[in-house]
Structures are given as structure tokens and as C-alpha cells.
């Protein structure tokens, strides 16, 4: 069957092992000094390991793979102890994988293993993979004297903005200040238009949910090949899966045979520039 699953670039992998702790399912092992996906059955394709790799060697692709098997995963996880069980259940809950979560809990109950409290209490930092966790943030009330008469004007200079819809031949890329923006950033950073978008051509994407990442790399490579850019910036969220934004741009530059200085900005879930 075709499904999303992680892939490791062996040329970039240094065998540091940082990704191993990011995969409670046990799908990764260090073999011959390289991280390897030891079984398709153990990889859920949700990408918790992506942000743990300091070399950007891990990414998600859609390809033929064996179906993910929650029971086989749980056989491995219970051997690692309660903390790993808790991390795995939280990981599934954060991503809304209710079917796999129920299968995991059923397995624990069947084996007489206590089901840990994997929910995060109010005020706690989210455990497990935080990329899909639900969060709400309280904002301080504006001072009563603040004027609301003015409007904030859009700094958008072109349409469309989503990479899937972008035409690489578009003239507006010529000598452009180009911004590659993860989809969630404008919602998290309140001053997005003034701080990041003003004066720039923008392309938006999501390395986690958008499916044809190879096509994205090809399209960006076309833009980098066909046009001379004044500057290139990336703005993304702090969550691990969003780190794939940098990897996509890096691979596209390599494919285009271009060297370009890239300015990176990372936004916290509370809307701060990190």
C-alpha cells in the first residue's frame, strides 16, 4: 500500500543517534554507523523524529510500504518501560490517531499493563510530539486608550501563494526578495505582514501535511534556476515537523546548483521570534 513514511538520507546521516529517542515506536536503529528504518511496520509516518535530526537527514515521503501495525509496535514499546509507553500514547493522542490509540490501550489492558496518564494537565509543557497538540494562548487585553480606528493593510504582493499553485515562470520572481513561509506562521505571529511579508514575494507550504514534497523540491529548484533572487528567507514554526521547511529549500538549492544565503526565522507557539 502507498502511505506516508519517513526516509533517511544516508549521505547526510552522521549516525549520532539523536533520532532514536524521537521514535518511541522503535522504527529506527543505528546500523553500520547510520540511522536505519528497520521496519515499515513500526513507522507511523507522523514524523516525530524529523526535528531531532541535527543534519536534516530525515524527511517524509509517500511510497509503497507495509501497513503500520500498532500491536507489533506495542510489543516493542512495553519492553522500554512506562515512560516510553506514555510518550507513545501521547504521540498518538496529539495527532488525533484515535484508532491506533485505542488499539494501543486495548493491548495494554489485554496484557494487564497499567495505562499511564498520558494527557497533559493545564499549564504543563506538552510531552511527546508537540507538533499536532491542541493549545490555546491567552493574550493580554489591549490598553483601553488604544485607538482602533486604523486598519492594518496587507503587504501581499502576488497571488497565488501556495507552492502547489505557484507558476515557476512568473515574472515576479525576477530579482525578488523571496520568503518561504510555513503555513501556520501568519496565525502565530501577529505582526507577520510588517515584519516578514513587506516588500517580499511569498511562497507558503507545509512540510508535514502537503503530500508531494518531491514535486515541491522540483518546483523550487525551477524557480531558483530560472530567476535571480535578491534575497531568500525562511520563516517556520518551532515544532519539529516544521523543520522540514529548511530541508525542502536546501534540497531545491542543491538540485538547482545554486548557492544562496538564507535568513532563517523560527516562531514559537506563543508568537515569539526565537
Backbone bond lengths (Angstrom), bond angles and torsions (degrees), N, CA, C in turn:
res aa  C-N    CA-C-N  psi(-1)  N-CA   C-N-CA  omega(-1)  CA-C   N-CA-C  phi
1 X - - - 1.450 - - 1.529 110.06 -
2 X 1.359 116.70 153.24 1.448 120.76 176.08 1.517 109.61 -92.37
3 X 1.327 116.51 131.37 1.451 120.38 177.62 1.521 109.23 -157.67
4 X 1.341 115.91 169.52 1.457 120.59 177.95 1.523 109.46 -78.04
5 X 1.321 115.28 135.82 1.461 120.48 -176.86 1.528 107.32 -155.67
6 X 1.325 116.96 153.17 1.456 118.84 -176.95 1.525 110.91 -78.39
7 X 1.327 114.30 152.05 1.459 122.51 176.72 1.523 107.67 -131.67
8 X 1.330 116.81 142.88 1.463 121.81 -177.79 1.525 109.36 -114.66
9 X 1.320 115.66 127.44 1.460 121.37 175.13 1.528 107.65 -82.18
10 X 1.326 116.57 103.03 1.465 121.35 -174.80 1.522 112.33 -62.75
11 X 1.336 117.19 -28.99 1.465 119.57 179.94 1.522 111.92 -67.80
12 X 1.329 116.72 -31.51 1.459 120.26 -179.25 1.523 112.82 -90.17
13 X 1.325 116.96 -24.44 1.471 120.91 -176.70 1.527 110.00 -67.65
14 X 1.340 116.07 128.93 1.465 121.64 178.01 1.518 112.59 -99.40
15 X 1.339 116.78 -2.88 1.461 119.75 -179.16 1.505 114.09 74.52
16 X 1.349 117.15 23.65 1.471 120.25 -176.61 1.523 112.68 -68.49
17 X 1.336 117.18 -25.28 1.467 120.89 177.66 1.509 115.25 86.04
18 X 1.347 118.05 3.12 1.468 120.13 -178.78 1.519 111.92 -60.68
19 X 1.327 117.16 -31.22 1.467 120.79 -177.45 1.523 113.17 -72.26
20 X 1.323 116.56 -21.28 1.471 119.81 -175.85 1.525 111.02 -61.40
21 X 1.333 116.02 -43.83 1.468 119.70 -179.91 1.519 111.87 -70.68
22 X 1.348 117.23 -19.72 1.457 120.72 179.05 1.510 113.24 -83.42
23 X 1.333 117.42 0.28 1.465 121.24 -178.24 1.525 109.56 -125.73
24 X 1.335 118.15 84.85 1.466 119.95 179.65 1.522 113.01 -63.85
25 X 1.351 116.52 -19.28 1.458 119.79 -178.90 1.533 112.45 -72.26
26 X 1.327 117.85 -13.40 1.456 120.99 177.88 1.512 114.26 77.83
27 X 1.340 117.12 25.58 1.464 119.95 -178.00 1.523 112.34 -79.91
28 X 1.349 117.41 -16.10 1.458 121.06 -175.45 1.522 111.26 -113.36
29 X 1.321 115.61 143.18 1.456 122.60 173.19 1.522 108.73 -143.29
30 X 1.339 116.61 155.02 1.456 121.17 173.32 1.525 107.85 -89.95
31 X 1.317 116.15 115.63 1.461 122.38 -179.66 1.529 107.60 -130.41
32 X 1.334 116.47 127.13 1.462 121.60 -177.93 1.521 111.39 53.70
33 X 1.339 114.57 41.49 1.475 122.62 176.51 1.524 114.24 64.63
34 X 1.320 116.49 22.70 1.457 121.52 176.05 1.526 109.24 -134.88
35 X 1.347 116.54 146.48 1.463 119.87 172.91 1.519 108.59 -72.19
36 X 1.319 116.37 132.87 1.460 121.00 -179.60 1.527 109.99 -129.63
37 X 1.334 115.53 143.49 1.460 120.93 170.26 1.518 106.58 -82.04
38 X 1.336 116.34 109.47 1.467 119.44 -170.77 1.521 112.24 -82.47
39 X 1.330 117.63 -21.86 1.457 119.22 179.24 1.519 110.75 -160.29
40 X 1.329 116.07 129.22 1.461 120.28 174.06 1.523 111.37 -58.53
41 X 1.329 116.34 -30.88 1.461 121.47 -176.34 1.526 111.98 -61.03
42 X 1.353 116.77 -27.43 1.452 121.01 -174.53 1.526 113.41 -94.15
43 X 1.340 117.96 -11.61 1.468 121.01 -176.00 1.523 110.48 -94.55
44 X 1.343 116.40 117.88 1.466 120.21 -179.32 1.529 112.71 -84.17
45 X 1.331 117.53 -8.70 1.461 120.84 177.48 1.514 114.95 74.95
46 X 1.340 118.34 12.52 1.464 121.15 -177.69 1.524 112.53 -88.70
47 X 1.331 117.44 -13.21 1.460 121.02 169.23 1.506 116.93 80.46
48 X 1.349 118.77 27.64 1.463 119.62 178.49 1.522 111.85 -62.44
49 X 1.327 117.25 -25.24 1.464 121.33 -176.09 1.522 112.97 -81.14
50 X 1.330 118.43 -16.28 1.465 120.91 -171.27 1.527 111.61 -59.47
51 X 1.322 116.51 -49.23 1.462 119.56 -175.81 1.505 114.46 -72.02
52 X 1.345 118.19 -10.47 1.463 120.13 179.73 1.517 111.94 -84.72
53 X 1.329 118.44 -13.31 1.466 121.55 -175.42 1.524 110.24 -86.47
54 X 1.329 118.63 115.95 1.475 120.42 -178.42 1.523 113.30 -73.37
55 X 1.336 117.21 -13.09 1.462 120.68 -176.79 1.532 112.98 -101.52
56 X 1.348 117.46 -3.17 1.462 120.32 -177.32 1.512 112.56 64.86
57 X 1.345 115.73 34.68 1.468 120.15 -174.89 1.526 113.01 -89.97
58 X 1.328 117.44 -5.81 1.462 120.77 -176.06 1.518 109.77 -114.23
59 X 1.305 117.09 132.67 1.453 121.56 175.83 1.528 109.14 -147.13
60 X 1.332 116.07 169.40 1.463 121.62 -178.34 1.516 109.36 -104.58
61 X 1.306 115.98 136.15 1.455 120.68 173.65 1.524 108.89 -135.49
62 X 1.314 115.76 161.68 1.459 120.70 175.16 1.520 108.13 -101.34
63 X 1.325 116.39 121.54 1.459 120.52 -177.79 1.521 109.50 -154.89
64 X 1.316 115.58 174.47 1.454 120.78 175.41 1.529 109.51 -67.10
65 X 1.305 117.20 128.10 1.465 121.57 -179.73 1.520 109.09 -155.96
66 X 1.326 115.04 155.23 1.461 119.34 175.48 1.525 109.22 -64.57
67 X 1.322 118.02 145.76 1.466 120.55 178.36 1.528 110.95 -60.11
68 X 1.324 115.43 141.59 1.464 121.10 175.48 1.522 109.40 -61.75
69 X 1.327 117.22 136.48 1.471 122.54 -176.06 1.523 109.57 -121.71
70 X 1.332 117.04 103.27 1.462 121.64 -175.25 1.532 112.39 -64.50
71 X 1.318 117.55 -36.99 1.470 119.50 -179.23 1.529 111.26 -65.25
72 X 1.324 117.07 -41.98 1.468 119.40 178.33 1.527 110.84 -66.23
73 X 1.332 115.80 -36.49 1.463 119.78 176.15 1.526 110.29 -61.85
74 X 1.325 116.81 -45.08 1.459 120.43 -178.08 1.529 112.51 -64.92
75 X 1.321 116.66 -30.78 1.468 119.42 176.21 1.524 110.74 -59.78
76 X 1.334 115.85 -37.70 1.465 120.25 177.36 1.519 111.83 -75.78
77 X 1.324 115.81 -42.19 1.461 120.52 -172.16 1.524 112.31 -66.08
78 X 1.314 117.82 -41.16 1.471 119.47 -177.34 1.531 111.22 -63.15
79 X 1.330 116.84 -26.65 1.471 119.97 178.50 1.525 111.11 -68.73
80 X 1.319 116.57 -23.83 1.468 120.95 -176.53 1.524 113.05 -86.40
81 X 1.342 117.43 -9.15 1.451 119.88 174.10 1.518 115.30 101.90
82 X 1.346 116.22 174.04 1.467 122.87 -172.80 1.530 114.64 -58.90
83 X 1.326 117.97 -38.32 1.468 119.58 -177.45 1.525 111.49 -65.95
84 X 1.329 116.39 -38.54 1.456 119.73 178.09 1.524 110.50 -69.86
85 X 1.320 116.96 -38.32 1.474 120.42 175.87 1.517 109.80 -59.55
86 X 1.325 115.96 -47.01 1.462 120.86 -179.15 1.531 110.70 -60.78
87 X 1.361 117.04 -44.91 1.466 120.94 -179.53 1.525 110.91 -61.66
88 X 1.328 116.71 -39.19 1.460 120.60 -179.14 1.531 111.16 -67.69
89 X 1.332 117.11 -45.59 1.464 120.17 179.59 1.531 110.84 -62.90
90 X 1.333 116.58 -41.41 1.465 120.68 178.65 1.530 110.67 -64.48
91 X 1.324 115.61 -39.45 1.462 121.63 177.81 1.533 110.65 -57.88
92 X 1.329 116.83 -46.94 1.462 121.12 179.51 1.531 110.99 -66.36
93 X 1.325 116.09 -41.24 1.461 120.66 -178.47 1.533 110.79 -65.70
94 X 1.331 117.14 -41.81 1.464 121.28 -179.75 1.522 111.97 -59.46
95 X 1.334 116.34 -35.42 1.456 120.96 -176.25 1.527 113.20 -95.22
96 X 1.333 116.80 6.97 1.455 119.78 176.93 1.522 113.94 68.69
97 X 1.338 116.86 24.14 1.468 120.71 179.32 1.532 108.98 -85.97
98 X 1.325 114.91 70.87 1.466 120.20 -172.33 1.529 113.33 -66.65
99 X 1.327 116.58 -33.04 1.465 119.13 179.70 1.517 110.17 -65.74
100 X 1.342 117.28 -50.10 1.462 120.44 179.48 1.530 111.03 -64.36
101 X 1.324 116.00 -36.92 1.465 120.06 178.90 1.521 110.44 -62.23
102 X 1.315 117.13 -45.17 1.470 120.32 179.30 1.521 110.93 -65.55
103 X 1.337 117.59 -35.42 1.462 120.41 177.28 1.526 110.74 -66.08
104 X 1.332 116.53 -39.95 1.463 120.57 179.29 1.527 111.27 -64.58
105 X 1.334 116.35 -44.25 1.465 120.19 179.70 1.524 110.51 -65.68
106 X 1.323 116.18 -39.91 1.468 120.00 177.60 1.522 110.81 -61.26
107 X 1.322 116.94 -39.20 1.467 120.95 178.59 1.531 110.37 -62.80
108 X 1.345 116.00 -45.76 1.462 119.76 179.93 1.520 111.33 -61.36
109 X 1.324 115.95 -43.90 1.470 119.80 -179.87 1.518 111.26 -65.52
110 X 1.318 115.75 -38.31 1.466 120.66 178.93 1.531 111.21 -62.51
111 X 1.343 116.53 -36.51 1.464 121.56 -178.12 1.530 112.62 -90.64
112 X 1.332 116.36 1.31 1.456 119.53 179.98 1.517 113.52 71.24
113 X 1.329 117.35 27.23 1.465 122.45 -179.77 1.523 108.63 -99.05
114 X 1.337 117.75 128.52 1.468 119.58 -179.08 1.525 111.96 -57.86
115 X 1.326 115.77 138.84 1.459 120.97 176.30 1.526 107.70 -87.06
116 X 1.337 118.13 115.85 1.475 119.99 -177.35 1.520 111.85 -71.41
117 X 1.322 115.44 159.08 1.460 120.91 174.11 1.523 107.54 -76.70
118 X 1.327 116.59 101.48 1.460 120.58 -175.28 1.516 112.56 -97.59
119 X 1.328 118.09 0.11 1.466 120.66 179.21 1.511 110.30 -80.96
120 X 1.322 116.50 151.71 1.463 121.24 177.47 1.514 109.36 -93.44
121 X 1.333 115.56 128.00 1.465 120.18 178.34 1.520 109.23 -75.33
122 X 1.326 115.34 158.00 1.468 120.82 -178.30 1.522 110.17 -56.07
123 X 1.310 116.08 128.51 1.455 121.10 178.95 1.510 113.63 94.70
124 X 1.323 118.41 -14.81 1.456 120.76 179.11 1.523 110.72 -75.81
125 X 1.334 116.34 151.67 1.450 120.62 168.94 1.516 107.59 -74.78
126 X 1.313 117.55 133.82 1.462 121.03 -176.98 1.513 110.57 -58.47
127 X 1.334 116.30 134.10 1.451 120.59 176.17 1.519 109.06 -94.48
128 X 1.324 115.45 170.53 1.461 119.22 180.00 1.512 110.79 69.00
129 X 1.319 116.63 -149.65 1.463 122.05 -178.21 1.522 108.67 -84.10
130 X 1.314 116.95 116.39 1.466 120.48 -173.21 1.514 113.26 -88.49
131 X 1.334 117.85 -5.74 1.448 119.99 -171.99 1.510 114.51 -58.77
132 X 1.361 118.39 -35.13 1.452 120.24 -177.44 1.505 113.43 -110.60
133 X 1.339 117.88 7.09 1.455 120.60 -176.08 1.525 110.96 -68.05
134 X 1.344 116.11 141.75 1.452 120.54 178.63 1.526 109.69 -77.69
135 X 1.325 116.36 133.04 1.458 120.81 -179.94 1.522 109.26 -144.62
136 X 1.328 115.14 147.88 1.464 120.98 173.13 1.514 107.15 -130.15
137 X 1.322 117.60 143.16 1.442 121.65 -177.35 1.516 109.61 -123.06
138 X 1.309 115.50 135.13 1.461 119.66 176.52 1.525 108.39 -87.35
139 X 1.310 115.92 136.64 1.456 121.84 179.15 1.521 108.54 -110.63
140 X 1.333 118.64 139.76 1.474 120.11 177.73 1.519 110.55 -64.20
141 X 1.324 114.85 143.82 1.456 119.31 178.69 1.518 110.26 -66.57
142 X 1.344 116.17 142.55 1.456 120.43 178.35 1.527 109.26 -67.73
143 X 1.328 118.62 146.47 1.469 120.81 176.76 1.527 110.08 -56.00
144 X 1.323 115.45 142.41 1.464 119.84 -175.88 1.514 112.29 -61.32
145 X 1.339 117.52 -27.30 1.465 120.34 -177.16 1.526 112.06 -79.60
146 X 1.347 116.95 -8.31 1.459 119.53 -175.97 1.527 110.73 -66.30
147 X 1.341 116.09 134.81 1.453 121.07 -179.63 1.513 110.85 -78.97
148 X 1.320 116.18 140.16 1.463 121.15 176.58 1.520 110.88 -116.80
149 X 1.351 115.66 15.17 1.458 119.80 -174.96 1.520 112.09 -72.98
150 X 1.339 116.91 -34.12 1.460 120.48 -175.90 1.523 111.86 -80.31
151 X 1.333 115.44 165.08 1.456 121.64 175.04 1.519 108.81 -122.13
152 X 1.309 116.20 150.89 1.455 121.57 177.37 1.522 107.88 -92.78
153 X 1.303 116.52 119.91 1.455 120.64 -177.21 1.524 111.26 -82.83
154 X 1.317 114.68 146.02 1.464 120.75 177.90 1.524 109.94 -70.16
155 X 1.347 116.07 142.33 1.455 122.13 175.77 1.530 111.36 -102.88
156 X 1.335 116.58 9.87 1.462 120.74 -178.57 1.522 109.98 -65.97
157 X 1.319 116.54 130.71 1.470 121.33 -174.56 1.522 113.20 -112.96
158 X 1.323 117.91 -5.84 1.467 118.75 -179.21 1.526 110.00 -154.85
159 X 1.319 114.22 166.04 1.466 122.44 176.68 1.522 107.47 -149.00
160 X 1.320 120.68 140.57 1.459 127.35 -0.19 1.523 111.68 -77.00
161 X 1.339 114.79 176.10 1.462 120.13 -179.98 1.530 112.01 -116.90
162 X 1.326 117.83 -22.75 1.459 121.03 -177.35 1.527 109.80 -75.73
163 X 1.330 116.57 131.93 1.458 121.13 -173.65 1.520 112.44 -57.02
164 X 1.322 116.97 -33.79 1.463 121.08 179.31 1.533 111.24 -59.06
165 X 1.340 117.11 -30.79 1.467 121.82 -175.48 1.531 113.57 -100.19
166 X 1.318 117.15 -9.39 1.464 122.06 -174.73 1.535 110.85 -68.47
167 X 1.331 116.06 140.69 1.466 122.55 172.10 1.527 108.21 -97.28
168 X 1.339 118.57 114.65 1.470 120.53 -178.03 1.521 113.40 -60.41
169 X 1.340 117.37 -21.23 1.460 120.93 -178.71 1.523 113.38 -81.25
170 X 1.303 118.47 -6.02 1.467 121.46 -173.03 1.530 111.78 -55.99
171 X 1.327 115.62 134.75 1.462 121.51 -177.23 1.523 112.32 -64.00
172 X 1.335 117.74 -26.07 1.465 118.83 -175.03 1.530 112.73 -67.89
173 X 1.334 118.05 -9.24 1.464 119.97 175.81 1.530 112.08 -80.48
174 X 1.342 117.55 -16.61 1.462 120.45 -178.45 1.532 110.56 -64.48
175 X 1.346 115.06 121.64 1.466 121.45 177.41 1.523 112.04 56.31
176 X 1.323 115.91 34.87 1.466 121.13 -174.86 1.527 111.81 -90.92
177 X 1.318 115.12 152.52 1.459 122.38 162.65 1.530 105.12 -88.18
178 X 1.328 116.76 106.31 1.466 121.39 -171.35 1.519 111.11 -100.04
179 X 1.334 115.37 131.29 1.462 122.63 177.00 1.522 109.32 -112.61
180 X 1.328 116.80 122.14 1.462 122.21 171.80 1.524 106.46 -98.83
181 X 1.321 116.69 115.44 1.463 121.25 -171.90 1.516 111.34 -121.39
182 X 1.332 116.45 128.87 1.458 120.15 171.73 1.530 109.00 -65.71
183 X 1.326 115.90 144.75 1.467 121.28 -171.92 1.521 113.98 -55.43
184 X 1.330 118.19 -35.60 1.469 120.71 -171.14 1.526 113.67 -81.61
185 X 1.319 117.77 -15.49 1.467 120.43 -172.24 1.527 113.46 -57.79
186 X 1.357 120.08 -45.77 1.467 118.72 -177.39 1.524 113.28 -61.06
187 X 1.323 117.36 -23.36 1.468 120.22 179.11 1.529 111.12 -81.38
188 X 1.321 116.56 -28.43 1.465 120.34 -176.59 1.521 112.52 -89.47
189 X 1.343 116.49 -32.32 1.463 119.92 -175.69 1.524 109.79 -108.14
190 X 1.323 116.07 110.42 1.459 121.54 -170.17 1.521 114.49 -64.85
191 X 1.333 117.46 -30.80 1.463 120.88 -176.36 1.524 110.66 -100.82
192 X 1.312 116.15 33.07 1.467 122.29 -173.54 1.525 112.42 -56.82
193 X 1.325 118.00 -46.31 1.461 120.97 -175.42 1.534 111.42 -63.10
194 X 1.317 116.96 -45.69 1.465 119.68 -177.36 1.527 111.69 -74.23
195 X 1.336 116.29 -41.98 1.466 120.48 -172.82 1.525 112.34 -78.43
196 X 1.327 117.91 -41.52 1.462 120.21 -171.84 1.532 114.23 -112.86
197 X 1.336 117.32 -39.31 1.463 120.20 -169.29 1.526 113.85 -86.85
198 X 1.315 117.90 -25.96 1.465 121.22 -173.65 1.527 111.21 -57.49
199 X 1.342 115.59 125.39 1.450 121.33 176.68 1.517 115.01 78.54
200 X 1.338 117.67 6.96 1.460 120.27 -174.39 1.526 111.97 -119.77
201 X 1.320 114.76 155.67 1.458 122.90 165.55 1.520 106.60 -90.76
202 X 1.319 117.64 135.76 1.458 120.44 -172.38 1.528 111.66 -119.46
203 X 1.317 114.89 142.58 1.465 122.56 170.64 1.521 106.92 -126.31
204 X 1.333 116.93 129.37 1.460 120.29 178.85 1.522 110.36 -111.71
205 X 1.346 114.72 149.90 1.459 120.66 178.65 1.524 108.91 -160.94
206 X 1.330 115.54 166.23 1.462 121.47 173.55 1.523 108.01 -129.42
207 X 1.337 118.71 111.13 1.463 120.37 -178.48 1.521 113.18 -68.38
208 X 1.325 116.96 -14.25 1.459 121.04 -178.07 1.527 112.15 -89.90
209 X 1.318 117.39 -48.31 1.464 121.23 -170.86 1.522 113.54 -98.24
210 X 1.333 117.63 -28.05 1.463 119.28 177.93 1.528 108.45 -68.97
211 X 1.317 116.55 135.17 1.454 119.99 -168.14 1.529 114.23 -87.89
212 X 1.327 119.11 -43.55 1.458 121.07 -171.04 1.526 110.40 -92.06
213 X 1.325 116.65 71.05 1.459 121.19 -176.74 1.525 111.26 -65.75
214 X 1.319 117.89 -36.78 1.470 120.20 178.02 1.524 110.79 -60.46
215 X 1.330 116.01 -38.54 1.463 120.50 177.46 1.523 110.12 -65.34
216 X 1.326 117.36 -38.12 1.457 121.28 177.09 1.528 110.90 -61.60
217 X 1.331 115.99 -43.75 1.464 120.33 179.15 1.525 109.83 -61.31
218 X 1.332 115.99 -43.91 1.468 120.63 179.19 1.526 111.39 -61.56
219 X 1.327 116.49 -43.31 1.465 120.12 -176.31 1.529 110.90 -68.72
220 X 1.324 117.23 -42.08 1.463 119.78 176.66 1.528 110.69 -64.18
221 X 1.328 116.28 -39.18 1.464 119.95 178.43 1.528 110.34 -61.18
222 X 1.334 117.05 -37.67 1.462 120.50 176.54 1.529 110.84 -62.80
223 X 1.327 115.85 -43.53 1.467 119.80 179.54 1.526 110.33 -62.66
224 X 1.338 116.75 -44.64 1.460 120.65 -178.80 1.531 111.31 -66.40
225 X 1.334 117.18 -31.05 1.464 121.54 -179.36 1.520 111.67 -77.27
226 X 1.326 116.42 -41.06 1.471 121.23 -171.45 1.525 113.69 -85.67
227 X 1.321 117.71 -17.02 1.464 120.25 -173.49 1.528 110.58 -132.16
228 X 1.308 115.58 148.02 1.463 121.92 172.30 1.525 108.42 -95.49
229 X 1.324 116.12 123.87 1.457 120.80 -177.86 1.522 110.85 -99.73
230 X 1.329 115.40 141.67 1.468 119.63 173.99 1.524 110.18 -73.88
231 X 1.330 115.65 -39.86 1.467 119.65 -179.83 1.522 108.95 -155.68
232 X 1.328 115.47 159.47 1.457 122.18 178.49 1.519 108.79 -135.87
233 X 1.327 115.69 124.24 1.469 121.50 -179.58 1.517 109.70 -126.12
234 X 1.333 114.95 148.98 1.465 121.98 173.15 1.516 108.01 -123.27
235 X 1.333 117.38 134.88 1.456 121.15 170.16 1.520 107.69 -129.89
236 X 1.322 115.82 127.57 1.462 121.07 -175.54 1.524 110.01 -142.69
237 X 1.328 115.17 169.87 1.455 120.81 178.11 1.535 110.52 -84.17
238 X 1.332 116.04 164.12 1.454 120.89 -178.01 1.525 113.71 -76.72
239 X 1.349 118.54 -14.98 1.457 120.44 -175.14 1.526 110.28 -64.17
240 X 1.341 118.36 147.12 1.464 121.08 -172.69 1.514 114.82 -54.91
241 X 1.346 117.09 -43.65 1.461 118.85 -175.17 1.517 112.14 -64.80
242 X 1.337 118.12 -22.91 1.464 121.33 -178.27 1.528 111.26 -74.49
243 X 1.343 116.52 -14.88 1.456 119.71 176.39 1.514 112.51 -61.55
244 X 1.324 117.07 -19.14 1.454 120.76 177.24 1.518 113.27 -62.80
245 X 1.340 117.35 -19.89 1.471 120.98 177.50 1.524 110.46 -58.58
246 X 1.331 116.43 -45.39 1.468 120.56 179.44 1.523 110.90 -64.20
247 X 1.331 116.13 -40.56 1.462 120.11 -177.95 1.525 111.21 -63.72
248 X 1.332 116.78 -40.42 1.468 120.83 179.16 1.525 110.29 -61.66
249 X 1.326 116.64 -45.74 1.466 120.44 179.53 1.521 110.73 -64.67
250 X 1.326 116.29 -42.64 1.467 120.45 -179.97 1.527 111.30 -60.29
251 X 1.334 116.33 -46.39 1.466 120.33 -179.52 1.528 111.47 -65.25
252 X 1.339 116.14 -35.78 1.463 119.78 179.07 1.525 110.78 -67.31
253 X 1.334 117.21 -41.32 1.466 120.41 177.36 1.526 110.81 -62.82
254 X 1.338 116.19 -41.77 1.456 120.27 178.39 1.525 110.72 -62.82
255 X 1.329 116.38 -42.56 1.466 120.47 -179.01 1.523 110.69 -65.84
256 X 1.336 116.68 -34.08 1.462 120.97 179.81 1.529 112.14 -81.52
257 X 1.343 116.15 -9.04 1.453 119.85 -177.53 1.512 112.80 67.42
258 X 1.330 116.50 31.20 1.464 121.30 -176.67 1.530 111.02 -110.88
259 X 1.305 115.27 146.35 1.459 122.30 170.86 1.525 107.31 -112.02
260 X 1.311 116.84 123.58 1.467 121.01 -175.00 1.520 109.17 -143.65
261 X 1.310 117.10 130.03 1.462 120.27 173.05 1.528 108.67 -65.80
262 X 1.320 116.18 134.12 1.462 121.15 -177.59 1.531 108.77 -122.94
263 X 1.325 115.85 126.79 1.465 120.67 174.66 1.526 108.26 -93.18
264 X 1.324 116.77 125.36 1.471 122.09 -178.52 1.525 110.73 -111.02
265 X 1.332 115.73 131.64 1.461 121.72 171.77 1.531 108.31 -124.36
266 X 1.327 116.40 135.14 1.462 122.16 179.71 1.517 108.59 -117.67
267 X 1.344 116.51 130.47 1.463 122.53 -175.62 1.516 109.93 -107.47
268 X 1.308 116.71 133.75 1.465 121.25 177.76 1.517 110.26 -78.41
269 X 1.321 116.43 164.90 1.461 120.52 178.41 1.520 111.58 -66.19
270 X 1.328 117.55 -18.93 1.459 121.31 176.67 1.527 112.34 -90.48
271 X 1.364 117.24 4.75 1.453 120.51 175.86 1.506 114.71 84.18
272 X 1.331 117.31 28.05 1.462 121.00 177.71 1.511 109.71 -109.11
273 X 1.348 116.92 149.27 1.464 121.45 173.32 1.517 107.42 -81.42
274 X 1.333 116.01 121.51 1.464 119.42 -175.61 1.519 110.17 -85.87
